[in-house]
Amino acid sequence: MKSPVLSAPKDARLQAIDRYYRVHAKIYDLTRWTFLFGREALMRRLAAILNPERLLEVGCGTGKNLLELGRLFPRARLWGVDLSAPMLTRAQRKLAPLAERLTLVHAPYDQPLSSEAPFDLVVFSYALSMFNPGWEEALAAALGDLSPGGALAVVDFHDSPLPAFKRWMGLNHVRLEGYLLPGLKQRLPGGQWRVCRAYGGLWSYFLFIGTKSPS
C-alpha cells in the first residue's frame, strides 16, 4: 500500500480540524452513522451508472467509503486523501485487503494531486462543508483531477432552518448554509441532484453527481 505524505503548510483552521479528528478518529465509525445520511445511496447510484478505472475520495477519513467503493468497483484503482493522520492510520488498517490497488495521501486538498487529470471519479462525502474557507479551491482541484467526461459525486450537509443548530454545527467545523449545491450546479450544469430532510427537517442533506465536460 502506497501512503505518501505531501508536505504543506497548515494554517490555524487546518490545525484546528486536525486536532478535532485526533480526538474523533477513535469513535468516528461508531457515531457518524447516526447523522451522515445518504452515503450508501450515493454509492449505489454510482455503481448503477459508472464503471471507473481510477477513483479518488477526498476526505476519506477511516476508509469506510473506500472499502465499499472497492467492493462495488473491483477493478478500480483507489486513492484517498485526508488531512488527518490518525484517520488515515485507521483507514490503512481497514483497507489492507485492497492494498495492491490503493494509495493514501496525507495532505490538505487545495490543489490537484496530479497534473495529468488521472481520475474518472472524484467523491466528496461530508467533506466539502468542512472546507471553510477552501471549498471553492477543493472543487477546482477536483475538476483539475478529473479526466474529461469524469464524474464528481458529493453527499453533504445542505441547510437548516434553525440558527442555533447552525451555530452548533459550526463548532464542529461544519458550515450549514445551503451554499454547496448551488456552487456544484453552477460548475457542473446538468448534474443529477436531490435534497433530503433529516430528523423531521432539523437539517437537510443533498446528493449530487455531475460530469466534467469532455471537451
N, C-alpha and C positions, 0 to 999 in steps of 0.2 A: 504494500500500500504506500503510495507516494503522499507525503504530508509536508510539502514545502512551506516555509514561513517567509512571507514577504514583509520586509520591514517598512513601516510607515509611521509618520508622526501621529500621536494621539492628542487631540485637544481635550478640554475638560469634559465635554459632553461624552466623547467616546470612552474616556476613563470612567465616568460615572456608570455608563452602561456595562462596561467590563466588570466593574465591582458588583453591580446588580446580579450579573449572571454567575459570578463566582459563588454567590450565595445560593442562587436559584438552580444551578445546574443539577444538584443532588435530588431536587424534588420536581424538576420540570415535567418529566413524563407522568408523574403521579398526579399532578394537579392541573395541567393545561387542558386535558380533555374536557374539563367542566365548562370551558368558555371559548376555546379555539375551534369554533364550529366551521364546517364546510371543507375541511382539508381532504377528507376521504371522497367527498362528492367531486371536488376538483380533479383529483387523480383518476377517478373512474371516468370522468368526461374526457380527460386527456387520453386515456387508454382506448377510448372508443373512436377517437378521431385522428390520433397521431401514432407514428412509429419512429421516434427519434433515435438517431445513432449516437449522438453526443448531447448530454443534458447537464445543466448546471442548476443547483439550488442555492440561492442567495439567502444567507441567514439560516444555514442548515441545522444549527443547534446540535441536538443529541443524535441526529441521524434518523429519526423516526420516519420522516417523509422519504428520505433517500432509500431506506430499506424497502419501503413499499414501491417506490418508483423502480428500483432494481428488480423487484418481482414482476411488476407489470411490463417492464421492457428488458427482458433477459439478455438481449444482445447489445444494449446501450452502454457506452462509456459514461461514467458518472463523475461529476465534480461537485464539491460542496465548498462554500466559502463562509466563514463566520469570524466575527470579531473576538469571540470568547474562547480562550484556550481550554478552560475546563469543559465547556460544552463539546469542543472538538475531541477532547480526550475520551469522553463518553461515546461520541459518535464513532471514533476509531474502533473501540471495542465492539460496539453494536454491529458495525458494518464489516467486521472481519470476514464473514463468508463471501463478501463482494470485493475483497482486497485486490484481486487481479485486474479489476476494471474501475477502480476508484481512486480519485485524487482529492485530498482535503487541503484547503488553503486557509491559513490563519492571517486574516487581513481585513481592514475595512473595505467596503465595496464602493469606491468612489471613482473608479476608472476600470475600463475593460481588463479582464485577466490576460487577454491575448490581443495582438494586433491583427490576427488572422480571422476574426469572427468565426470561431470554431464550433459554436453551439447551434443546434436546431431546436432547442427548447431551453428557456430560462424560466425558473419558477421562484416566486416570492410567496412564502406562507407566513403571514403575520410578522413580516419584517419591515416592509416599507413604512408602516405607521410609526415605527420607532426611529426612522431616519429624519430627525428634526433638529436642525435643518439637514438636508442631504438627500431627500427623496428624489429631487429632480436630477441630481448628479447620478444617483443609483440607476434611475431609469435610462439616462443617457448611456451609462456604462453597459446596461443590459442590451440596449439596442445596438451598441457597438460590438458586443459579444455575439449577437445573433447573426447567423448566416441569412442571406436574402431568402425570404419565404419561411423563416423560422418563426416559432410561436413564443409569445410571452404569456405566462399564466400567473395570476395573482389571486390569492384569497386573503382578506384582511378586514380589520375593523372599518366601519363606514362612518356612522354618526350616532348621536344620542340626543334625545330631547331634554335631558337633564343636565344643567350646568354643573351641579355638584358631582355627578358621575364622571363628567369630562375632566374635572379637576383631579379627581381621584385617579383616573387613568393616566393623567399627566404625571402624577407622582411615580407611576410605573413606566415612565418614558414613552407612553403611547399618546399620540395626537389623534383625537377623535372628533373631527370637524368636517367630514364629508368632502374632502378636497382630492382624495386619491383617485376615485373613479372618474371624475371629470378630466383629471390630468391624463389618465390612461386612454380615455375615449378620444381626447384631442390628439394624442401622439399615435394612436393606432385606430383610426376610424374603421368602422365595420366590424369591430370585435364583438364577441358574444359576452353578455354580462347579465347578472341578476343580483338584486339586493334582497336579503332575508332578515327577518326580525329574530332577536334572541331574547329569551325570558320575557315574553309579552311586550316587547318593544323597549326594554331598558336600554338596549343599543341595537344597532343593525350591523351586518357584515355583508361583504359582497364577494362575488366570484367573477373573474374576468379572464378571457382568453382572446388575444389579438395576434395578428400575423404581420410580420415585417414585410414591407413591400419588396417584391422580388427584383425590382429594377434599381 
